[in-house]
Amino acid sequence: MTLLISAFAIASIFAQQAPENWFNLDAKQDKVQGLSVEKTYKELLKGKTSQTVIVAVIDSGVDAEHEDLKDVMWVNADEIPNNGKDDDNNGYIDDIHGWNFIGGADGKNVHQDNLEITRLYRDLHKKYKDSDPSSLSKKAKKEYNKYSKLKKELEKNRSEAEAQAAQMVGLHQMFTGALKAVKAVVGEDTELNMEVLDDIDVSEDEALAQGVVMLKNVFANGATEKDLKELEGAADYYNSQLNYHYNPDFDPRDIVGDNYRNSADRNYGNNDVEGPDAMHGTHVSGIIAASRNNDIGINGVADNVRIMSIRAVPDGDERDKDVANAIRYAVDNGARIINMSFGKKYSFDKKVVDAAVKYAVKKGVLLVHAAGNDGINTDTNIFYPNDRFKNKKRQAKTWVEIGALSWEGGENSVAPFSNYGSDNVDVFSPGVDLYSTVPNDQYKASSGTSMAAPAAAGVAALVMSYYPKLTAKQVKKVLLDSAIDVEYEVLSPKGDRVQFYRLCRTGGVINAYEAIKLARKTKGKRRVKTKTPRA
């Protein structure tokens, strides 16, 4: 197969990155619309005392030994490590830093899983694969129609994933060949750039000449040698969609060993809070609370936080039962904030998640949720989990829905992938090219509403830490009421020019400086007590 790609297409793959610490910077002082965190510490919080706030990160797992996170991990002081006993009688053995709801008692872990559409399709396929719709009852026909819709969507998604995988594999092979040819001339240790490429004599080697031209095209569009090597990751992503996400023949739930149909079942899993791939959860945790001012890596938003790692999100869609249990675990073990950087288009058991959300609200816990990365209006397209229960009105009073903000500012302020909604999305927060922690003491930039949510959760933790008498409802109000209005037109994810209030309820963006100013004017109320937080 011949693979052709234009300079424009290459540019869309390799976007320029933002300043490393932009999410903590200030619009006026630093000319980038961050959270104004550094300004807040310097001008408003200097010399002030704070209380430790536990933030639960429901995610893929967290590298608890990371150099920039090990000092901010939650430790269950009532549990004796590795003695094989449930010392605090909370139903979970040796849960030192949190719990893993997608692991088995034998220590094995779920890595990849289906998307929810695939699981729903698989269940219905068993019932209706050989059915004659004309012979079905009215109730059964309604379910059959759902099955037909899921089947059509699943087959379409598999076909698209197959095409994308082929393209990315082709690109990776093409650029790997170009890099190999050039490195053979300049040496493996030479860092490639335009100047190095210009100095290569290609007059007698056609293959080398083609490789140099190809690399010049991508470098001219802001790419680096590192970006080219990461094409392998893109190929792996689409292959995962084919092999796991959209593969009805793949079901890893036996690893967990629970009765999946019993949503009331809570005591399963293991204490491995890192799991096989903790990149996402570790990145999220660093944004919230990476140790500040230790001259290592990055500075997280909040300076007096303990991260509770709850593993419930595989490479694929999270399962409702696991999410519900993760929320309850967080609440029962002292978390005041729960960060949820996950979501999906379909739900298997929304009622069990709703019950857990209600429990968190009742106990005064703030739930910060990423709006999603499909570039859609969630006022008209349902996204799960959400803060709506029996009817369409928003009912979870301590739930905050976060859209993603770009560092570019101006008309490009909104991340082009971010979901939005003038009713369902509350506010926007930095979510493009956030540089944060990843496993094995490494750091990298990532984008998504998955990054925007912890940026907002970090500000919420900052407010709770310095103003501990404020309830979760009050903190939510502080975050939204202090959001900085965006008073100019922006490009929506659909590409049209709109006022910012068309994209979220507040029409604004999270700002730590304004939040702290408002928090100190807000009179605290008595909140519902959960387990006493421990460092």
C-alpha positions as CSV (number, residue, x, y, z in Angstrom):
1,M,0.0,0.0,0.0
2,T,1.3,3.5,-0.9
3,L,0.9,5.9,1.9
4,L,0.7,9.6,1.1
5,I,0.5,12.4,3.7
6,S,0.5,16.1,3.3
7,A,2.4,18.7,5.3
8,F,-1.0,19.9,6.6
9,A,-1.9,16.4,7.9
10,I,1.5,16.1,9.5
11,A,1.0,19.4,11.3
12,S,-2.4,18.2,12.7
13,I,-0.6,15.2,14.2
14,F,2.3,17.2,15.7
15,A,1.0,20.3,17.5
16,Q,3.3,22.7,19.3
17,Q,3.4,22.4,23.0
18,A,2.8,25.0,25.7
19,P,5.2,26.4,28.3
20,E,5.9,23.6,30.8
21,N,4.2,25.1,33.9
22,W,1.5,27.1,32.1
23,F,-1.4,25.7,34.1
24,N,0.0,27.4,37.2
25,L,0.7,30.7,35.5
26,D,-1.3,34.0,35.3
27,A,-2.9,35.7,32.4
28,K,-1.7,39.2,33.1
29,Q,1.8,38.4,34.6
30,D,2.7,35.5,32.4
31,K,0.6,36.1,29.2
32,V,-0.9,32.6,29.4
33,Q,-4.3,31.8,30.8
34,G,-3.4,29.5,33.6
35,L,-4.9,29.1,37.1
36,S,-2.8,31.9,38.7
37,V,-1.5,29.4,41.2
38,E,2.0,30.8,41.7
39,K,0.6,34.3,42.1
40,T,-1.9,33.0,44.7
41,Y,0.8,31.5,46.9
42,K,3.0,34.6,46.6
43,E,0.3,37.3,47.2
44,L,-2.6,35.6,49.1
45,L,-1.3,32.5,51.0
46,K,2.2,33.5,52.1
47,G,2.6,32.7,55.8
48,K,-0.9,31.2,56.1
49,T,-1.6,27.8,57.7
50,S,-3.6,25.0,56.1
51,Q,-5.1,21.6,56.8
52,T,-4.4,18.4,54.9
53,V,-7.1,17.5,52.3
54,I,-7.5,14.0,51.0
55,V,-8.2,13.9,47.2
56,A,-9.2,10.5,45.8
57,V,-8.1,9.9,42.2
58,I,-10.4,7.3,40.6
59,D,-8.3,6.3,37.6
60,S,-6.0,3.8,36.0
61,G,-3.6,3.7,39.0
62,V,-0.9,5.9,40.5
63,D,2.8,5.3,40.8
64,A,3.0,5.8,44.6
65,E,6.8,5.7,44.6
66,H,7.2,8.5,42.0
67,E,9.8,11.0,43.2
68,D,7.3,13.9,43.0
69,L,4.4,12.0,44.5
70,K,5.7,9.7,47.2
71,D,5.5,12.4,49.9
72,V,1.9,13.3,49.1
73,M,0.3,9.8,48.9
74,W,-2.4,9.0,51.4
75,V,-1.4,6.4,53.9
76,N,-4.1,4.5,55.8
77,A,-2.7,4.8,59.3
78,D,-5.2,2.2,60.6
79,E,-3.8,-0.5,58.4
80,I,-0.6,-2.5,59.0
81,P,1.2,-3.0,55.7
82,N,1.4,-6.4,54.1
83,N,0.2,-8.5,57.0
84,G,-2.6,-10.0,55.1
85,K,-5.3,-8.7,57.5
86,D,-8.0,-6.1,57.3
87,D,-6.8,-4.2,60.4
88,D,-9.3,-1.3,60.2
89,N,-12.2,-3.6,59.3
90,N,-13.2,-1.5,56.3
91,G,-13.5,-4.6,54.1
92,Y,-10.2,-4.2,52.3
93,I,-7.0,-6.0,53.2
94,D,-3.7,-4.0,53.3
95,D,-5.3,-1.0,51.6
96,I,-2.3,1.3,52.4
97,H,-2.6,3.9,49.6
98,G,-6.1,3.0,48.4
99,W,-7.7,0.1,46.5
100,N,-7.9,-1.6,43.2
101,F,-11.4,-2.6,42.0
102,I,-10.2,-4.1,38.7
103,G,-7.8,-6.7,40.2
104,G,-8.2,-10.2,41.5
105,A,-7.5,-11.6,44.9
106,D,-4.6,-13.5,43.4
107,G,-2.8,-10.2,42.5
108,K,-3.6,-10.3,38.8
109,N,-5.0,-7.1,37.2
110,V,-7.2,-6.0,34.4
111,H,-5.3,-3.9,31.9
112,Q,-7.4,-3.7,28.7
113,D,-11.2,-4.0,28.6
114,N,-14.1,-3.4,26.2
115,L,-15.9,-0.1,25.7
116,E,-19.4,-0.2,27.2
117,I,-21.0,-0.4,23.7
118,T,-19.1,-3.7,23.1
119,R,-20.2,-5.2,26.5
120,L,-23.9,-4.2,25.8
121,Y,-23.7,-5.6,22.3
122,R,-22.3,-8.9,23.5
123,D,-25.1,-9.4,26.0
124,L,-27.8,-8.7,23.5
125,H,-26.1,-10.6,20.7
126,K,-26.5,-13.8,22.8
127,K,-30.2,-13.2,22.9
128,Y,-31.0,-11.9,19.4
129,K,-28.3,-13.1,17.0
130,D,-30.7,-15.7,15.4
131,S,-34.0,-13.8,16.1
132,D,-36.7,-13.0,13.7
133,P,-37.8,-9.5,14.7
134,S,-41.3,-10.0,13.3
135,S,-41.9,-12.8,15.9
136,L,-40.8,-10.8,18.9
137,S,-43.1,-9.3,21.5
138,K,-43.3,-5.5,21.7
139,K,-40.9,-5.4,24.7
140,A,-38.5,-7.8,23.0
141,K,-38.6,-5.9,19.7
142,K,-37.6,-2.7,21.5
143,E,-34.6,-4.4,22.9
144,Y,-33.9,-6.0,19.5
145,N,-33.9,-2.5,17.9
146,K,-31.3,-1.4,20.5
147,Y,-29.2,-4.4,19.6
148,S,-29.4,-3.5,15.9
149,K,-28.3,0.0,16.6
150,L,-25.4,-1.1,18.8
151,K,-24.3,-3.6,16.2
152,K,-24.3,-1.0,13.4
153,E,-22.3,1.5,15.5
154,L,-19.9,-1.2,16.7
155,E,-19.1,-2.4,13.2
156,K,-18.6,1.2,12.0
157,N,-16.2,1.9,14.8
158,R,-14.2,-1.2,14.2
159,S,-13.9,-0.4,10.5
160,E,-12.6,3.1,11.3
161,A,-10.2,1.8,13.9
162,E,-8.8,-0.7,11.4
163,A,-8.2,2.1,8.9
164,Q,-6.6,4.4,11.5
165,A,-4.4,1.5,12.8
166,A,-3.2,0.8,9.2
167,Q,-2.4,4.5,8.7
168,M,-0.5,4.9,11.9
169,V,1.5,1.7,11.5
170,G,2.4,2.9,8.0
171,L,3.4,6.3,9.3
172,H,5.5,4.8,12.0
173,Q,7.3,2.5,9.6
174,M,7.9,5.3,7.1
175,F,9.4,7.7,9.7
176,T,11.3,4.9,11.4
177,G,12.9,4.2,8.0
178,A,13.7,7.9,7.5
179,L,15.2,8.2,10.9
180,K,17.3,5.1,10.5
181,A,18.7,6.4,7.1
182,V,19.6,9.8,8.5
183,K,21.1,8.4,11.8
184,A,23.4,6.2,9.8
185,V,24.9,9.3,8.4
186,V,25.0,11.7,11.4
187,G,25.3,9.2,14.2
188,E,22.8,7.7,16.6
189,D,23.5,10.2,19.4
190,T,23.0,13.3,17.2
191,E,19.8,15.2,18.0
192,L,18.1,16.0,14.7
193,N,16.9,19.5,13.8
194,M,16.7,21.6,10.6
195,E,20.3,22.7,10.8
196,V,21.6,19.1,11.0
197,L,19.4,18.0,8.1
198,D,20.5,20.9,5.9
199,D,24.1,19.8,6.3
200,I,23.5,16.2,5.0
201,D,24.8,15.5,1.5
202,V,22.0,13.6,-0.3
203,S,23.3,14.0,-3.8
204,E,24.1,10.3,-4.3
205,D,21.5,8.6,-2.2
206,E,17.9,8.8,-3.3
207,A,16.5,7.0,-0.2
208,L,18.4,9.3,2.1
209,A,17.2,12.3,0.1
210,Q,13.6,11.2,0.5
211,G,14.1,10.7,4.2
212,V,15.6,14.1,4.7
213,V,12.8,15.9,2.8
214,M,10.2,14.0,4.9
215,L,11.9,14.9,8.2
216,K,12.2,18.5,7.2
217,N,8.5,18.7,6.4
218,V,7.5,17.5,9.9
219,F,10.2,19.5,11.7
220,A,9.0,22.6,9.9
221,N,5.6,22.0,11.4
222,G,6.8,21.9,15.0
223,A,7.5,18.2,15.4
224,T,10.6,16.8,17.1
225,E,12.4,13.5,16.9
226,K,10.6,12.4,20.1
227,D,7.3,13.1,18.5
228,L,8.1,10.8,15.5
229,K,9.0,8.0,17.8
230,E,5.7,8.4,19.7
231,L,3.8,7.4,16.5
232,E,4.2,3.9,17.8
233,G,1.9,4.9,20.6
234,A,-0.7,6.1,18.2
235,A,-0.5,2.8,16.3
236,D,-0.8,0.9,19.6
237,Y,-3.9,2.9,20.5
238,Y,-5.8,2.0,17.4
239,N,-4.7,-1.6,17.6
240,S,-6.1,-1.7,21.2
241,Q,-9.4,-0.5,19.8
242,L,-9.4,-3.5,17.4
243,N,-8.1,-6.1,19.8
244,Y,-9.9,-5.0,23.0
245,H,-12.2,-2.0,22.9
246,Y,-14.4,-3.1,20.0
247,N,-13.7,-6.9,20.3
248,P,-16.9,-8.7,21.5
249,D,-14.8,-11.9,21.9
250,F,-12.6,-10.3,24.5
251,D,-13.8,-10.2,28.2
252,P,-11.2,-9.9,31.0
253,R,-13.6,-9.8,33.9
254,D,-12.8,-13.3,35.0
255,I,-9.5,-11.8,36.3
256,V,-11.5,-9.9,39.0
257,G,-13.4,-13.0,40.1
258,D,-16.5,-11.2,41.3
259,N,-20.1,-11.7,40.4
260,Y,-20.3,-8.9,37.9
261,R,-24.1,-9.0,37.8
262,N,-24.3,-8.3,41.5
263,S,-23.9,-4.5,41.7
264,A,-24.3,-4.7,45.5
265,D,-21.1,-6.7,45.8
266,R,-18.3,-4.4,47.3
267,N,-15.6,-6.6,48.7
268,Y,-13.5,-7.6,45.8
269,G,-10.2,-6.5,44.1
270,N,-6.7,-6.1,45.6
271,N,-4.4,-3.5,47.0
272,D,-2.3,-2.9,43.9
273,V,-3.1,0.8,43.4
274,E,-0.6,1.2,40.5
275,G,-1.6,-1.6,38.2
276,P,0.0,-2.5,34.8
277,D,-0.3,1.0,33.3
278,A,-0.5,4.0,35.7
279,M,0.4,6.7,33.2
280,H,-3.0,8.4,33.2
281,G,-3.6,8.3,36.9
282,T,-0.1,9.4,37.8
283,H,-0.3,12.3,35.4
284,V,-3.6,13.4,36.9
285,S,-2.2,13.1,40.5
286,G,0.8,15.3,39.6
287,I,-1.4,18.1,38.4
288,I,-3.3,18.1,41.6
289,A,-0.5,17.7,44.1
290,A,3.0,17.0,42.9
291,S,5.3,18.2,45.7
292,R,5.8,21.9,45.4
293,N,9.2,23.7,45.6
294,N,11.3,20.5,46.1
295,D,13.4,21.4,43.0
296,I,12.2,18.2,41.4
297,G,10.0,17.8,38.3
298,I,6.9,20.0,38.6
299,N,4.8,21.9,41.1
300,G,1.2,20.6,41.6
301,V,-1.6,23.0,42.3
302,A,-2.3,22.2,45.9
303,D,0.4,22.2,48.6
304,N,-1.3,20.2,51.4
305,V,-3.0,17.3,49.8
306,R,-2.8,13.5,50.2
307,I,-3.6,11.5,47.0
308,M,-5.7,8.4,47.6
309,S,-5.4,6.1,44.6
310,I,-8.4,4.0,43.6
311,R,-8.0,1.9,40.5
312,A,-11.2,1.5,38.6
313,V,-10.4,2.6,35.0
314,P,-8.8,0.2,32.5
315,D,-7.6,0.7,29.0
316,G,-11.2,0.8,27.8
317,D,-14.4,1.9,29.5
318,E,-14.8,1.8,33.3
319,R,-17.6,-0.4,34.7
320,D,-20.4,1.1,36.7
321,K,-20.1,-1.3,39.6
322,D,-16.4,-0.4,40.0
323,V,-17.0,3.3,39.8
324,A,-19.8,3.1,42.4
325,N,-17.6,1.1,44.8
326,A,-14.6,3.5,44.2
327,I,-16.8,6.5,45.1
328,R,-18.0,4.8,48.3
329,Y,-14.5,3.7,49.3
330,A,-13.2,7.3,48.8
331,V,-16.0,8.8,50.9
332,D,-15.7,6.2,53.7
333,N,-12.0,6.6,54.0
334,G,-11.9,10.4,54.4
335,A,-11.7,11.9,50.9
336,R,-13.1,15.4,50.6
337,I,-12.6,15.6,46.9
338,I,-12.9,12.9,44.3
339,N,-11.4,13.4,40.8
340,M,-13.0,11.5,38.0
341,S,-11.1,11.8,34.7
342,F,-13.1,9.2,32.8
343,G,-16.4,8.8,31.0
344,K,-18.3,7.0,28.3
345,K,-21.3,7.2,25.9
346,Y,-23.2,4.2,27.3
347,S,-24.0,3.0,30.8
348,F,-24.7,-0.6,32.1
349,D,-26.1,0.2,35.6
350,K,-26.5,4.0,36.1
351,K,-28.6,3.4,39.2
352,V,-25.7,2.0,41.2
353,V,-23.5,5.0,40.2
354,D,-26.3,7.4,41.1
355,A,-26.7,5.9,44.5
356,A,-22.9,6.3,45.2
357,V,-23.0,9.9,43.9
358,K,-25.9,10.6,46.3
359,Y,-24.0,9.1,49.1
360,A,-21.0,11.3,48.4
361,V,-23.2,14.4,48.2
362,K,-24.8,13.5,51.5
363,K,-21.4,13.1,53.1
364,G,-20.2,16.5,51.8
365,V,-17.7,15.3,49.3
366,L,-16.9,17.3,46.1
367,L,-17.0,15.4,42.9
368,V,-14.9,16.8,40.0
369,H,-15.6,15.2,36.6
370,A,-14.0,15.6,33.2
371,A,-16.6,16.5,30.5
372,G,-15.1,14.2,27.9
373,N,-13.0,14.5,24.7
374,D,-15.5,13.9,21.9
375,G,-16.0,17.6,21.0
376,I,-19.8,17.2,21.5
377,N,-22.5,19.1,23.2
378,T,-23.4,17.1,26.3
379,D,-26.6,19.0,26.7
380,T,-27.9,17.0,23.8
381,N,-25.6,13.9,23.9
382,I,-25.7,12.0,27.2
383,F,-22.3,11.3,28.7
384,Y,-21.8,9.0,31.7
385,P,-21.4,9.2,34.7
386,N,-23.3,12.5,35.3
387,D,-25.1,14.4,38.0
388,R,-28.6,13.6,36.7
389,F,-30.7,11.0,38.4
390,K,-34.4,10.2,37.8
391,N,-35.2,13.1,35.6
392,K,-33.2,15.4,33.3
393,K,-32.5,18.1,35.9
394,R,-29.0,18.3,37.5
395,Q,-29.4,17.0,41.0
396,A,-25.9,16.3,42.5
397,K,-25.2,19.5,44.3
398,T,-21.5,18.9,44.9
399,W,-20.7,17.8,41.3
400,V,-18.6,20.0,39.1
401,E,-18.2,19.3,35.3
402,I,-15.1,20.5,33.7
403,G,-14.3,21.4,30.1
404,A,-10.7,21.8,28.7
405,L,-9.0,25.1,28.1
406,S,-6.1,25.6,25.7
407,W,-3.0,27.7,26.5
408,E,-3.2,29.5,23.2
409,G,-5.8,32.0,24.4
410,G,-7.9,34.3,22.2
411,E,-10.3,32.7,19.8
412,N,-8.4,29.4,20.4
413,S,-9.0,29.3,24.1
414,V,-11.2,26.2,24.0
415,A,-9.5,22.8,23.4
416,P,-10.9,21.6,20.0
417,F,-11.5,18.1,21.5
418,S,-13.4,19.3,24.6
419,N,-17.1,18.4,25.3
420,Y,-19.2,21.4,26.2
421,G,-22.7,22.4,27.2
422,S,-24.3,25.6,28.5
423,D,-26.1,23.5,31.1
424,N,-24.1,20.4,31.6
425,V,-20.6,21.8,31.7
426,D,-19.9,24.2,34.6
427,V,-16.6,25.8,33.9
428,F,-13.4,25.4,31.9
429,S,-9.9,24.7,33.2
430,P,-6.4,24.1,31.6
431,G,-6.4,20.9,29.7
432,V,-3.9,21.2,26.7
433,D,-0.3,20.2,27.0
434,L,-0.1,20.0,30.8
435,Y,3.3,18.8,31.9
436,S,3.1,16.4,34.8
437,T,4.3,13.2,36.4
438,V,4.2,9.8,34.7
439,P,5.5,6.4,36.1
440,N,9.2,5.7,36.9
441,D,10.1,9.2,37.9
442,Q,9.3,10.6,34.4
443,Y,7.4,13.6,33.2
444,K,5.5,14.4,30.0
445,A,2.8,16.7,28.6
446,S,-0.7,15.3,27.9
447,S,-4.0,16.8,26.9
448,G,-7.6,16.1,27.6
449,T,-10.5,17.1,29.9
450,S,-8.7,14.3,32.0
451,M,-6.1,17.0,32.7
452,A,-8.6,19.8,33.1
453,A,-10.5,18.1,35.9
454,P,-7.5,17.6,38.2
455,A,-6.4,21.2,37.5
456,A,-9.8,22.3,38.9
457,A,-9.7,19.7,41.7
458,G,-6.3,21.1,42.7
459,V,-7.9,24.6,43.1
460,A,-10.8,23.1,45.0
461,A,-8.2,21.4,47.3
462,L,-6.4,24.6,47.8
463,V,-9.6,26.3,48.9
464,M,-10.6,23.5,51.2
465,S,-7.1,23.3,52.7
466,Y,-6.8,27.0,53.6
467,Y,-10.5,27.4,54.4
468,P,-11.4,24.0,55.9
469,K,-14.8,25.2,57.4
470,L,-16.2,25.5,53.9
471,T,-18.6,22.7,52.8
472,A,-18.3,21.0,49.4
473,K,-21.4,23.0,48.2
474,Q,-19.7,26.2,49.3
475,V,-16.5,25.3,47.6
476,K,-18.3,24.5,44.4
477,K,-20.0,27.9,44.6
478,V,-16.7,29.6,45.2
479,L,-15.1,27.9,42.2
480,L,-18.0,28.8,39.9
481,D,-18.7,32.3,41.2
482,S,-15.0,33.3,41.0
483,A,-14.5,32.0,37.5
484,I,-13.1,34.6,35.2
485,D,-15.5,35.6,32.5
486,V,-14.4,35.1,28.9
487,E,-15.9,38.1,27.2
488,Y,-14.7,37.5,23.6
489,E,-15.8,35.1,20.9
490,V,-14.1,31.7,20.8
491,L,-14.0,28.9,18.3
492,S,-16.2,26.1,19.6
493,P,-15.1,22.4,19.1
494,K,-17.6,22.5,16.2
495,G,-15.5,25.3,14.6
496,D,-18.1,28.1,14.8
497,R,-17.5,31.4,16.6
498,V,-19.6,31.6,19.8
499,Q,-19.7,33.5,23.1
500,F,-18.1,31.5,25.9
501,Y,-21.3,31.3,27.9
502,R,-22.7,29.0,25.1
503,L,-20.1,26.4,26.1
504,C,-20.5,26.3,29.9
505,R,-22.8,27.5,32.6
506,T,-20.5,30.1,34.1
507,G,-19.1,31.4,30.8
508,G,-15.7,31.4,32.5
509,V,-12.5,29.7,33.5
510,I,-11.3,28.5,36.9
511,N,-8.9,30.8,38.7
512,A,-7.2,30.1,42.0
513,Y,-6.4,33.7,42.8
514,E,-10.1,34.8,42.5
515,A,-11.3,31.6,44.3
516,I,-9.1,32.3,47.3
517,K,-10.2,35.9,47.4
518,L,-13.9,34.8,47.4
519,A,-13.3,31.9,49.9
520,R,-12.0,34.3,52.6
521,K,-15.2,36.3,52.3
522,T,-17.4,33.2,52.6
523,K,-18.6,32.1,56.0
524,G,-18.0,28.5,56.7
525,K,-20.7,26.0,57.7
526,R,-20.7,22.8,59.6
527,R,-20.1,19.9,57.2
528,V,-20.9,16.2,57.4
529,K,-18.0,14.4,59.0
530,T,-16.3,11.4,57.3
531,K,-13.3,9.4,58.5
532,T,-10.6,11.6,60.0
533,P,-8.0,12.5,57.3
534,R,-4.5,11.2,58.0
535,A,-1.3,12.1,56.3
